[in-house]
Amino acid sequence: MAKVMLWFRRSLAVTLLFGVIACAATFSNHGYAPTDDELENVIVGVDSHSSVEETIGRPSSTGLLRVGGWYYVSNRVRHFAYKQDEVIDRQLVAISFDKRGIVSNIERFTLEDGRVIALNRRVTSTGIKGISFIKQMLGNIGRINLADQIN
């Protein structure tokens, strides 16, 4: 009986340990945004595209126009058990360039500065929704006209 109770206690302890470990939050980081210390090395009115690239690297996103800016974006996401993932930190560093390619402005935006934008997904309908492949094939059998096939 003592061995059974000891086995039961150990099993319960292991089960509780796994339960606590499974509920621990995990974090993932995506992207790159330079720190304030790195941005101190970029001088407004002096540095150009090439010097910014040497100092802090090329961004993953750029402006649409040639005169546009460079955008460095980083996200920190919290994953916790069954709950929906939560973005807990977002940094966006925007470096603007003038027409000559010289840095004209450096801005940092955080999650608190932004707002949630609902994206509109535009998906083309296939027209066969709710119809299986077999039903579609069998539905075409009566539509075949042999006279059209011979000509």
C-alpha positions in Angstrom: 0.0 0.0 0.0 2.9 2.4 0.8 4.4 1.8 -2.6 1.1 2.6 -4.3 0.8 5.9 -2.3 4.4 6.8 -3.2 3.8 6.1 -6.8 0.6 8.1 -6.7 2.3 11.1 -5.1 5.1 11.1 -7.6 2.7 10.8 -10.5 0.7 13.7 -9.2 3.8 15.8 -8.7 5.0 15.1 -12.3 1.5 15.8 -13.7 1.4 19.2 -11.8 4.9 20.0 -13.0 3.9 19.4 -16.6 0.8 21.4 -16.1 2.7 24.4 -14.8 5.3 24.2 -17.6 2.6 23.9 -20.3 1.0 27.1 -19.1 4.1 29.2 -19.1 4.1 32.1 -21.6 6.5 32.0 -24.6 7.7 35.0 -26.5 8.8 35.4 -30.1 10.6 38.4 -31.7 10.1 39.3 -35.4 11.9 42.0 -37.4 14.6 44.5 -36.4 14.4 48.1 -35.2 17.7 49.9 -34.3 18.1 51.0 -30.7 18.4 54.7 -29.7 22.2 54.1 -29.2 22.5 53.0 -32.8 20.4 55.9 -34.1 22.7 58.4 -32.4 25.3 57.5 -35.0 23.0 58.6 -37.8 23.2 62.4 -38.2 20.3 64.3 -39.8 21.4 66.5 -42.7 24.7 64.6 -43.0 24.3 60.9 -43.5 23.1 59.4 -46.8 21.6 56.0 -47.9 25.0 54.3 -48.0 26.2 55.6 -44.6 22.9 54.6 -42.9 23.2 51.2 -44.5 26.8 50.9 -43.1 25.8 52.1 -39.7 22.5 50.2 -38.9 21.9 48.1 -42.0 19.3 48.0 -44.8 15.6 47.8 -43.7 13.2 45.2 -44.6 10.7 47.9 -45.9 11.2 51.0 -47.9 9.0 53.8 -49.2 7.3 53.4 -52.5 8.9 56.5 -54.0 12.6 56.8 -54.5 12.7 59.9 -52.3 10.7 58.0 -49.6 12.0 56.6 -46.4 13.4 53.4 -44.8 11.2 51.6 -42.2 12.6 49.3 -39.6 9.9 47.2 -37.8 10.1 44.9 -34.9 7.4 43.0 -33.0 7.4 41.0 -29.7 4.5 38.6 -29.5 3.4 36.7 -26.3 2.0 33.2 -26.8 0.1 31.8 -23.8 -1.7 28.5 -23.7 -5.1 28.6 -25.4 -5.3 32.4 -25.5 -4.9 34.4 -28.8 -1.4 35.7 -29.5 -0.8 39.2 -28.2 1.6 41.8 -29.6 3.1 43.3 -26.5 5.7 45.5 -28.2 6.0 47.0 -31.6 8.8 49.4 -32.7 8.8 51.2 -36.0 11.8 53.5 -36.9 11.2 55.7 -39.9 14.2 57.4 -41.5 13.2 59.9 -44.1 15.5 61.1 -46.9 15.3 64.3 -49.0 15.6 64.5 -52.8 19.4 64.3 -52.6 19.3 61.1 -50.5 20.4 62.8 -47.3 18.7 61.9 -44.0 16.0 64.6 -43.3 14.2 63.0 -40.2 14.3 60.1 -37.8 11.2 59.0 -36.0 10.4 56.2 -33.6 6.8 54.9 -33.2 5.7 52.4 -30.6 2.5 50.3 -30.1 1.1 53.1 -28.0 1.5 55.6 -30.9 -0.4 53.4 -33.4 -3.9 52.3 -34.0 -5.4 49.0 -35.1 -6.3 49.0 -38.8 -8.7 46.4 -40.0 -7.4 44.9 -43.3 -9.9 44.1 -46.0 -9.2 40.8 -47.6 -10.3 40.7 -51.2 -10.8 37.1 -52.2 -12.2 36.0 -55.5 -15.1 33.6 -55.3 -14.6 30.3 -57.2 -18.3 29.8 -57.9 -18.2 26.1 -56.9 -18.6 26.6 -53.2 -20.7 23.8 -51.7 -20.3 21.6 -54.8 -18.0 18.7 -54.6 -15.6 17.7 -57.4 -17.7 14.6 -58.2 -21.0 16.5 -58.4 -19.4 19.1 -60.7 -18.1 16.3 -63.0 -21.4 14.5 -63.1 -23.2 17.7 -63.7 -21.2 18.2 -66.9 -22.1 14.8 -68.4 -25.5 16.0 -69.8 -24.0 19.2 -71.3 -21.6 17.4 -73.7 -22.9 17.7 -77.3 -21.4 15.2 -79.6 -22.1 17.3 -82.7 -19.9 20.0 -81.4 -17.2 17.6 -80.6 -17.2 16.1 -84.2 -17.0 19.5 -85.9 
